[in-house]
């Protein structure tokens, strides 16, 4: 069953950056909530170099029809040149929670 809801993952340089972006997304009703997971260590290739950096992860819950707006808004607020902004479909879930997402993102 496709629920029409998604989880969006966004890595940020630290928990403060995540809180600022997360708060905006919730205030603007582009996401129902944002969980911020500090303490990530990301190892990646960027512009020909191997990087090893501390980061935090934002986990947004929202409706799939809001992804384009959320993606563009996060990009406008994000300090990275090429931020990770990826969406994963929520296949199924507790109806009460999914209904809450709808209500919290309703416009």
N, CA, C and O atoms as CSV, one atom per row, in Angstrom:
chain,resi,resn,atom,element,x,y,z
A,1,UNK,N,N,0.844,-1.181,0.000
A,1,UNK,CA,C,0.000,0.000,0.000
A,1,UNK,C,C,0.891,1.246,0.000
A,1,UNK,O,O,1.745,1.413,0.871
A,2,UNK,N,N,0.677,2.117,-0.991
A,2,UNK,CA,C,1.422,3.377,-1.046
A,2,UNK,C,C,0.649,4.407,-0.238
A,2,UNK,O,O,-0.534,4.635,-0.490
A,3,UNK,N,N,1.307,5.029,0.729
A,3,UNK,CA,C,0.605,5.937,1.635
A,3,UNK,C,C,0.609,7.390,1.176
A,3,UNK,O,O,-0.171,8.193,1.687
A,4,UNK,N,N,1.469,7.746,0.227
A,4,UNK,CA,C,1.591,9.143,-0.167
A,4,UNK,C,C,2.421,9.954,0.811
A,4,UNK,O,O,2.360,11.183,0.829
A,5,UNK,N,N,3.208,9.243,1.634
A,5,UNK,CA,C,4.066,9.890,2.628
A,5,UNK,C,C,5.506,9.464,2.381
A,5,UNK,O,O,5.769,8.392,1.835
A,6,UNK,N,N,6.436,10.328,2.796
A,6,UNK,CA,C,7.851,10.037,2.598
A,6,UNK,C,C,8.657,10.405,3.841
A,6,UNK,O,O,8.210,11.165,4.700
A,7,UNK,N,N,9.844,9.845,3.903
A,7,UNK,CA,C,10.874,10.251,4.854
A,7,UNK,C,C,11.973,10.899,4.016
A,7,UNK,O,O,12.395,10.347,3.000
A,8,UNK,N,N,12.425,12.055,4.443
A,8,UNK,CA,C,13.472,12.770,3.716
A,8,UNK,C,C,14.697,12.858,4.616
A,8,UNK,O,O,14.612,13.317,5.754
A,9,UNK,N,N,15.836,12.413,4.094
A,9,UNK,CA,C,17.105,12.460,4.808
A,9,UNK,C,C,17.929,13.643,4.310
A,9,UNK,O,O,18.094,13.838,3.106
A,10,UNK,N,N,18.441,14.425,5.249
A,10,UNK,CA,C,19.278,15.580,4.921
A,10,UNK,C,C,20.444,15.597,5.906
A,10,UNK,O,O,20.226,15.722,7.111
A,11,UNK,N,N,21.674,15.476,5.414
A,11,UNK,CA,C,22.822,15.629,6.297
A,11,UNK,C,C,23.171,17.107,6.399
A,11,UNK,O,O,23.030,17.861,5.437
A,12,UNK,N,N,23.624,17.503,7.570
A,12,UNK,CA,C,23.978,18.896,7.867
A,12,UNK,C,C,25.298,18.903,8.640
A,12,UNK,O,O,25.696,17.877,9.191
A,13,UNK,N,N,25.981,20.056,8.686
A,13,UNK,CA,C,27.286,20.079,9.348
A,13,UNK,C,C,27.221,19.879,10.860
A,13,UNK,O,O,28.182,19.392,11.456
A,14,UNK,N,N,26.105,20.246,11.490
A,14,UNK,CA,C,25.990,20.078,12.939
A,14,UNK,C,C,24.532,20.181,13.370
A,14,UNK,O,O,23.654,20.499,12.567
A,15,UNK,N,N,24.289,19.911,14.639
A,15,UNK,CA,C,22.906,19.880,15.122
A,15,UNK,C,C,22.250,21.259,15.086
A,15,UNK,O,O,21.033,21.343,14.918
A,16,UNK,N,N,23.010,22.335,15.238
A,16,UNK,CA,C,22.424,23.679,15.169
A,16,UNK,C,C,21.906,23.992,13.764
A,16,UNK,O,O,20.816,24.544,13.610
A,17,UNK,N,N,22.675,23.644,12.760
A,17,UNK,CA,C,22.218,23.830,11.376
A,17,UNK,C,C,20.970,22.996,11.125
A,17,UNK,O,O,20.026,23.455,10.481
A,18,UNK,N,N,20.968,21.771,11.635
A,18,UNK,CA,C,19.801,20.903,11.489
A,18,UNK,C,C,18.575,21.476,12.179
A,18,UNK,O,O,17.470,21.419,11.638
A,19,UNK,N,N,18.765,22.028,13.374
A,19,UNK,CA,C,17.642,22.612,14.108
A,19,UNK,C,C,17.068,23.815,13.372
A,19,UNK,O,O,15.851,23.991,13.321
A,20,UNK,N,N,17.934,24.641,12.805
A,20,UNK,CA,C,17.465,25.822,12.082
A,20,UNK,C,C,16.650,25.419,10.850
A,20,UNK,O,O,15.571,25.962,10.609
A,21,UNK,N,N,17.169,24.467,10.075
A,21,UNK,CA,C,16.454,24.000,8.885
A,21,UNK,C,C,15.192,23.251,9.283
A,21,UNK,O,O,14.132,23.469,8.696
A,22,UNK,N,N,15.294,22.371,10.273
A,22,UNK,CA,C,14.135,21.597,10.723
A,22,UNK,C,C,13.009,22.480,11.217
A,22,UNK,O,O,11.846,22.259,10.877
A,23,UNK,N,N,13.341,23.467,12.007
A,23,UNK,CA,C,12.314,24.380,12.533
A,23,UNK,C,C,11.593,25.091,11.394
A,23,UNK,O,O,10.368,25.212,11.424
A,24,UNK,N,N,12.336,25.565,10.384
A,24,UNK,CA,C,11.723,26.252,9.242
A,24,UNK,C,C,10.761,25.330,8.495
A,24,UNK,O,O,9.667,25.744,8.112
A,25,UNK,N,N,11.174,24.083,8.291
A,25,UNK,CA,C,10.318,23.160,7.540
A,25,UNK,C,C,9.012,22.887,8.280
A,25,UNK,O,O,7.951,22.782,7.664
A,26,UNK,N,N,9.096,22.772,9.600
A,26,UNK,CA,C,7.885,22.537,10.394
A,26,UNK,C,C,7.041,23.808,10.462
A,26,UNK,O,O,5.820,23.746,10.319
A,27,UNK,N,N,7.678,24.962,10.681
A,27,UNK,CA,C,6.940,26.227,10.723
A,27,UNK,C,C,6.201,26.480,9.411
A,27,UNK,O,O,5.071,26.966,9.412
A,28,UNK,N,N,6.843,26.149,8.297
A,28,UNK,CA,C,6.256,26.387,6.981
A,28,UNK,C,C,5.348,25.252,6.524
A,28,UNK,O,O,4.840,25.263,5.403
A,29,UNK,N,N,5.151,24.276,7.399
A,29,UNK,CA,C,4.264,23.135,7.159
A,29,UNK,C,C,4.692,22.280,5.965
A,29,UNK,O,O,3.868,21.624,5.328
A,30,UNK,N,N,5.986,22.300,5.678
A,30,UNK,CA,C,6.526,21.430,4.633
A,30,UNK,C,C,6.874,20.059,5.191
A,30,UNK,O,O,7.037,19.104,4.431
A,31,UNK,N,N,6.988,19.953,6.500
A,31,UNK,CA,C,7.233,18.680,7.173
A,31,UNK,C,C,6.435,18.667,8.474
A,31,UNK,O,O,6.226,19.703,9.105
A,32,UNK,N,N,5.998,17.480,8.856
A,32,UNK,CA,C,5.282,17.335,10.130
A,32,UNK,C,C,6.257,17.385,11.293
A,32,UNK,O,O,5.936,17.901,12.364
A,33,UNK,N,N,7.455,16.843,11.076
A,33,UNK,CA,C,8.464,16.863,12.135
A,33,UNK,C,C,9.844,16.636,11.535
A,33,UNK,O,O,9.998,16.211,10.390
A,34,UNK,N,N,10.830,16.936,12.356
A,34,UNK,CA,C,12.223,16.709,11.978
A,34,UNK,C,C,12.942,16.122,13.182
A,34,UNK,O,O,12.997,16.742,14.244
A,35,UNK,N,N,13.486,14.942,13.016
A,35,UNK,CA,C,14.357,14.358,14.031
A,35,UNK,C,C,15.787,14.704,13.651
A,35,UNK,O,O,16.162,14.613,12.482
A,36,UNK,N,N,16.581,15.098,14.629
A,36,UNK,CA,C,17.981,15.427,14.377
A,36,UNK,C,C,18.849,14.427,15.131
A,36,UNK,O,O,18.786,14.321,16.356
A,37,UNK,N,N,19.645,13.711,14.384
A,37,UNK,CA,C,20.508,12.681,14.946
A,37,UNK,C,C,21.951,13.197,14.891
A,37,UNK,O,O,22.549,13.235,13.815
A,38,UNK,N,N,22.512,13.593,16.032
A,38,UNK,CA,C,23.890,14.092,16.037
A,38,UNK,C,C,24.884,12.926,16.039
A,38,UNK,O,O,24.507,11.766,16.202
A,39,UNK,N,N,26.141,13.261,15.857
A,39,UNK,CA,C,27.193,12.260,16.033
A,39,UNK,C,C,27.467,11.383,14.832
A,39,UNK,O,O,28.055,10.312,14.981
A,40,UNK,N,N,27.060,11.801,13.645
A,40,UNK,CA,C,27.396,11.023,12.459
A,40,UNK,C,C,28.839,11.274,12.061
A,40,UNK,O,O,29.397,12.338,12.330
A,41,UNK,N,N,29.420,10.305,11.433
A,41,UNK,CA,C,30.721,10.471,10.806
A,41,UNK,C,C,30.538,10.084,9.348
A,41,UNK,O,O,30.168,8.950,9.042
A,42,UNK,N,N,30.792,11.013,8.462
A,42,UNK,CA,C,30.597,10.781,7.036
A,42,UNK,C,C,31.930,10.757,6.319
A,42,UNK,O,O,32.745,11.669,6.458
A,43,UNK,N,N,32.139,9.712,5.559
A,43,UNK,CA,C,33.342,9.570,4.742
A,43,UNK,C,C,32.864,9.538,3.293
A,43,UNK,O,O,32.061,8.687,2.911
A,44,UNK,N,N,33.361,10.466,2.501
A,44,UNK,CA,C,32.858,10.614,1.137
A,44,UNK,C,C,33.915,11.256,0.243
A,44,UNK,O,O,34.889,11.841,0.716
A,45,UNK,N,N,33.692,11.128,-1.057
A,45,UNK,CA,C,34.578,11.752,-2.034
A,45,UNK,C,C,33.919,13.049,-2.492
A,45,UNK,O,O,32.749,13.045,-2.874
A,46,UNK,N,N,34.658,14.159,-2.456
A,46,UNK,CA,C,34.151,15.447,-2.910
A,46,UNK,C,C,35.269,16.206,-3.608
A,46,UNK,O,O,36.316,16.472,-3.019
A,47,UNK,N,N,35.036,16.551,-4.864
A,47,UNK,CA,C,35.989,17.304,-5.677
A,47,UNK,C,C,37.372,16.661,-5.683
A,47,UNK,O,O,38.396,17.332,-5.547
A,48,UNK,N,N,37.369,15.324,-5.846
A,48,UNK,CA,C,38.605,14.582,-5.981
A,48,UNK,C,C,39.313,14.217,-4.688
A,48,UNK,O,O,40.350,13.554,-4.717
A,49,UNK,N,N,38.765,14.642,-3.547
A,49,UNK,CA,C,39.393,14.339,-2.256
A,49,UNK,C,C,38.491,13.433,-1.426
A,49,UNK,O,O,37.266,13.485,-1.538
A,50,UNK,N,N,39.109,12.606,-0.599
A,50,UNK,CA,C,38.360,11.820,0.386
A,50,UNK,C,C,38.196,12.700,1.621
A,50,UNK,O,O,39.179,13.195,2.173
A,51,UNK,N,N,36.969,12.891,2.046
A,51,UNK,CA,C,36.659,13.714,3.218
A,51,UNK,C,C,36.174,12.815,4.344
A,51,UNK,O,O,35.549,11.783,4.099
A,52,UNK,N,N,36.458,13.204,5.556
A,52,UNK,CA,C,36.044,12.478,6.755
A,52,UNK,C,C,35.576,13.538,7.743
A,52,UNK,O,O,36.397,14.191,8.386
A,53,UNK,N,N,34.262,13.714,7.869
A,53,UNK,CA,C,33.698,14.851,8.601
A,53,UNK,C,C,32.642,14.416,9.615
A,53,UNK,O,O,31.960,13.406,9.441
A,54,UNK,N,N,32.532,15.201,10.663
A,54,UNK,CA,C,31.414,15.054,11.600
A,54,UNK,C,C,30.200,15.741,10.994
A,54,UNK,O,O,30.322,16.822,10.416
A,55,UNK,N,N,29.038,15.128,11.119
A,55,UNK,CA,C,27.795,15.700,10.617
A,55,UNK,C,C,26.658,15.304,11.553
A,55,UNK,O,O,26.851,14.559,12.514
A,56,UNK,N,N,25.482,15.814,11.251
A,56,UNK,CA,C,24.244,15.383,11.895
A,56,UNK,C,C,23.278,15.023,10.768
A,56,UNK,O,O,23.468,15.427,9.621
A,57,UNK,N,N,22.245,14.263,11.108
A,57,UNK,CA,C,21.260,13.827,10.119
A,57,UNK,C,C,19.886,14.330,10.520
A,57,UNK,O,O,19.436,14.114,11.645
A,58,UNK,N,N,19.225,15.002,9.590
A,58,UNK,CA,C,17.828,15.397,9.772
A,58,UNK,C,C,16.956,14.351,9.091
A,58,UNK,O,O,17.218,13.951,7.957
A,59,UNK,N,N,15.923,13.916,9.793
A,59,UNK,CA,C,14.959,12.966,9.251
A,59,UNK,C,C,13.598,13.647,9.287
A,59,UNK,O,O,13.020,13.852,10.355
A,60,UNK,N,N,13.094,13.997,8.103
A,60,UNK,CA,C,11.806,14.673,7.983
A,60,UNK,C,C,10.720,13.674,7.616
A,60,UNK,O,O,10.953,12.752,6.834
A,61,UNK,N,N,9.535,13.860,8.183
A,61,UNK,CA,C,8.366,13.100,7.773
A,61,UNK,C,C,7.389,14.078,7.131
A,61,UNK,O,O,7.044,15.107,7.713
A,62,UNK,N,N,6.946,13.733,5.907
A,62,UNK,CA,C,6.076,14.639,5.172
A,62,UNK,C,C,5.254,13.872,4.142
A,62,UNK,O,O,5.314,12.646,4.058
A,63,UNK,N,N,4.496,14.621,3.372
A,63,UNK,CA,C,3.705,14.046,2.272
A,63,UNK,C,C,4.554,14.065,1.005
A,63,UNK,O,O,5.365,14.970,0.808
A,64,UNK,N,N,4.366,13.080,0.161
A,64,UNK,CA,C,5.164,12.995,-1.063
A,64,UNK,C,C,4.905,14.176,-1.998
A,64,UNK,O,O,5.805,14.582,-2.733
A,65,UNK,N,N,3.694,14.732,-1.984
A,65,UNK,CA,C,3.402,15.861,-2.870
A,65,UNK,C,C,4.098,17.153,-2.432
A,65,UNK,O,O,4.105,18.126,-3.186
A,66,UNK,N,N,4.680,17.182,-1.237
A,66,UNK,CA,C,5.401,18.362,-0.757
A,66,UNK,C,C,6.913,18.274,-0.987
A,66,UNK,O,O,7.645,19.210,-0.666
A,67,UNK,N,N,7.380,17.147,-1.543
A,67,UNK,CA,C,8.822,16.962,-1.652
A,67,UNK,C,C,9.513,18.064,-2.450
A,67,UNK,O,O,10.543,18.577,-2.013
A,68,UNK,N,N,8.981,18.433,-3.587
A,68,UNK,CA,C,9.621,19.458,-4.410
A,68,UNK,C,C,9.805,20.769,-3.664
A,68,UNK,O,O,10.872,21.380,-3.731
A,69,UNK,N,N,8.779,21.201,-2.958
A,69,UNK,CA,C,8.872,22.439,-2.174
A,69,UNK,C,C,9.865,22.296,-1.030
A,69,UNK,O,O,10.678,23.188,-0.789
A,70,UNK,N,N,9.797,21.166,-0.322
A,70,UNK,CA,C,10.711,20.940,0.795
A,70,UNK,C,C,12.153,20.909,0.300
A,70,UNK,O,O,13.029,21.542,0.889
A,71,UNK,N,N,12.398,20.171,-0.781
A,71,UNK,CA,C,13.746,20.069,-1.358
A,71,UNK,C,C,14.298,21.448,-1.703
A,71,UNK,O,O,15.430,21.779,-1.350
A,72,UNK,N,N,13.493,22.246,-2.394
A,72,UNK,CA,C,13.957,23.571,-2.815
A,72,UNK,C,C,14.190,24.493,-1.620
A,72,UNK,O,O,15.140,25.276,-1.615
A,73,UNK,N,N,13.333,24.402,-0.615
A,73,UNK,CA,C,13.480,25.259,0.569
A,73,UNK,C,C,14.708,24.849,1.386
A,73,UNK,O,O,15.471,25.704,1.837
A,74,UNK,N,N,14.894,23.544,1.575
A,74,UNK,CA,C,16.084,23.069,2.285
A,74,UNK,C,C,17.336,23.540,1.543
A,74,UNK,O,O,18.273,24.040,2.166
A,75,UNK,N,N,17.357,23.385,0.223
A,75,UNK,CA,C,18.520,23.804,-0.566
A,75,UNK,C,C,18.806,25.286,-0.360
A,75,UNK,O,O,19.968,25.685,-0.283
A,76,UNK,N,N,17.761,26.109,-0.268
A,76,UNK,CA,C,17.967,27.553,-0.105
A,76,UNK,C,C,18.537,27.913,1.262
A,76,UNK,O,O,19.167,28.960,1.410
A,77,UNK,N,N,18.329,27.070,2.250
A,77,UNK,CA,C,18.796,27.327,3.617
A,77,UNK,C,C,20.098,26.604,3.962
A,77,UNK,O,O,20.760,26.946,4.942
A,78,UNK,N,N,20.458,25.623,3.169
A,78,UNK,CA,C,21.555,24.702,3.504
A,78,UNK,C,C,22.916,25.327,3.211
A,78,UNK,O,O,23.080,25.991,2.188
A,79,UNK,N,N,23.900,25.124,4.098
A,79,UNK,CA,C,25.231,25.697,3.858
A,79,UNK,C,C,26.067,24.946,2.821
A,79,UNK,O,O,27.046,25.496,2.316
A,80,UNK,N,N,25.702,23.695,2.490
A,80,UNK,CA,C,26.508,22.923,1.546
A,80,UNK,C,C,26.197,23.320,0.100
A,80,UNK,O,O,25.077,23.707,-0.233
A,81,UNK,N,N,27.211,23.211,-0.732
A,81,UNK,CA,C,27.039,23.449,-2.171
A,81,UNK,C,C,26.133,22.383,-2.792
A,81,UNK,O,O,25.321,22.690,-3.664
A,82,UNK,N,N,26.271,21.148,-2.350
A,82,UNK,CA,C,25.510,20.029,-2.907
A,82,UNK,C,C,24.984,19.159,-1.758
A,82,UNK,O,O,25.542,18.097,-1.482
A,83,UNK,N,N,23.910,19.606,-1.084
A,83,UNK,CA,C,23.434,18.866,0.086
A,83,UNK,C,C,22.732,17.552,-0.286
A,83,UNK,O,O,22.101,17.432,-1.336
A,84,UNK,N,N,22.866,16.590,0.605
A,84,UNK,CA,C,22.093,15.355,0.485
A,84,UNK,C,C,20.655,15.693,0.848
A,84,UNK,O,O,20.379,16.122,1.969
A,85,UNK,N,N,19.747,15.503,-0.087
A,85,UNK,CA,C,18.308,15.661,0.151
A,85,UNK,C,C,17.652,14.519,-0.609
A,85,UNK,O,O,17.417,14.628,-1.812
A,86,UNK,N,N,17.354,13.420,0.090
A,86,UNK,CA,C,16.799,12.251,-0.589
A,86,UNK,C,C,15.525,11.801,0.109
A,86,UNK,O,O,15.398,11.897,1.330
A,87,UNK,N,N,14.595,11.312,-0.681
A,87,UNK,CA,C,13.302,10.880,-0.160
A,87,UNK,C,C,13.138,9.370,-0.320
A,87,UNK,O,O,13.572,8.779,-1.308
A,88,UNK,N,N,12.505,8.774,0.669
A,88,UNK,CA,C,12.189,7.351,0.660
A,88,UNK,C,C,10.694,7.223,0.937
A,88,UNK,O,O,10.175,7.807,1.888
A,89,UNK,N,N,10.011,6.453,0.096
A,89,UNK,CA,C,8.575,6.247,0.293
A,89,UNK,C,C,8.295,5.495,1.579
A,89,UNK,O,O,9.013,4.561,1.935
A,90,UNK,N,N,7.255,5.906,2.266
A,90,UNK,CA,C,6.737,5.133,3.392
A,90,UNK,C,C,5.710,4.175,2.800
A,90,UNK,O,O,4.638,4.601,2.369
A,91,UNK,N,N,6.030,2.897,2.777
A,91,UNK,CA,C,5.153,1.890,2.179
A,91,UNK,C,C,3.872,1.700,2.968
A,91,UNK,O,O,2.787,1.576,2.401
A,92,UNK,N,N,4.015,1.678,4.276
A,92,UNK,CA,C,2.876,1.426,5.155
A,92,UNK,C,C,3.218,2.005,6.510
A,92,UNK,O,O,4.386,2.260,6.800
A,93,UNK,N,N,2.224,2.212,7.334
A,93,UNK,CA,C,2.462,2.753,8.662
A,93,UNK,C,C,1.183,2.823,9.465
A,93,UNK,O,O,0.094,2.564,8.953
A,94,UNK,N,N,1.326,3.173,10.716
A,94,UNK,CA,C,0.177,3.330,11.608
A,94,UNK,C,C,-0.688,4.472,11.087
A,94,UNK,O,O,-0.209,5.597,10.947
A,95,UNK,N,N,-1.955,4.194,10.799
A,95,UNK,CA,C,-2.848,5.172,10.190
A,95,UNK,C,C,-2.939,6.453,11.007
A,95,UNK,O,O,-2.972,7.544,10.437
A,96,UNK,N,N,-2.980,6.342,12.313
A,96,UNK,CA,C,-3.058,7.528,13.156
A,96,UNK,C,C,-1.865,8.444,12.962
A,96,UNK,O,O,-2.018,9.665,12.939
A,97,UNK,N,N,-0.672,7.866,12.821
A,97,UNK,CA,C,0.541,8.667,12.602
A,97,UNK,C,C,0.525,9.308,11.226
A,97,UNK,O,O,0.861,10.483,11.078
A,98,UNK,N,N,0.135,8.539,10.223
A,98,UNK,CA,C,0.072,9.079,8.864
A,98,UNK,C,C,-0.968,10.196,8.771
A,98,UNK,O,O,-0.755,11.191,8.078
A,99,UNK,N,N,-2.090,10.029,9.469
A,99,UNK,CA,C,-3.101,11.082,9.506
A,99,UNK,C,C,-2.549,12.337,10.192
A,99,UNK,O,O,-2.856,13.457,9.784
A,100,UNK,N,N,-1.730,12.144,11.241
A,100,UNK,CA,C,-1.095,13.257,11.917
A,100,UNK,C,C,-0.182,14.020,10.963
A,100,UNK,O,O,-0.184,15.251,10.956
A,101,UNK,N,N,0.609,13.289,10.149
A,101,UNK,CA,C,1.454,13.942,9.151
A,101,UNK,C,C,0.601,14.818,8.242
A,101,UNK,O,O,0.952,15.966,7.968
A,102,UNK,N,N,-0.517,14.275,7.779
A,102,UNK,CA,C,-1.412,15.042,6.895
A,102,UNK,C,C,-1.895,16.321,7.584
A,102,UNK,O,O,-1.884,17.396,6.984
A,103,UNK,N,N,-2.310,16.202,8.822
A,103,UNK,CA,C,-2.812,17.359,9.552
A,103,UNK,C,C,-1.737,18.395,9.827
A,103,UNK,O,O,-1.991,19.597,9.739
A,104,UNK,N,N,-0.542,17.937,10.159
A,104,UNK,CA,C,0.546,18.857,10.500
A,104,UNK,C,C,1.110,19.562,9.269
A,104,UNK,O,O,1.718,20.626,9.385
A,105,UNK,N,N,0.911,18.976,8.102
A,105,UNK,CA,C,1.401,19.598,6.873
A,105,UNK,C,C,0.265,20.220,6.068
A,105,UNK,O,O,0.492,20.748,4.979
A,106,UNK,N,N,-0.944,20.160,6.592
A,106,UNK,CA,C,-2.093,20.703,5.875
A,106,UNK,C,C,-1.985,22.203,5.699
A,106,UNK,O,O,-1.538,22.922,6.593
A,107,UNK,N,N,-2.392,22.650,4.563
A,107,UNK,CA,C,-2.343,24.089,4.288
A,107,UNK,C,C,-3.684,24.540,3.815
A,107,UNK,O,O,-3.871,25.721,3.525
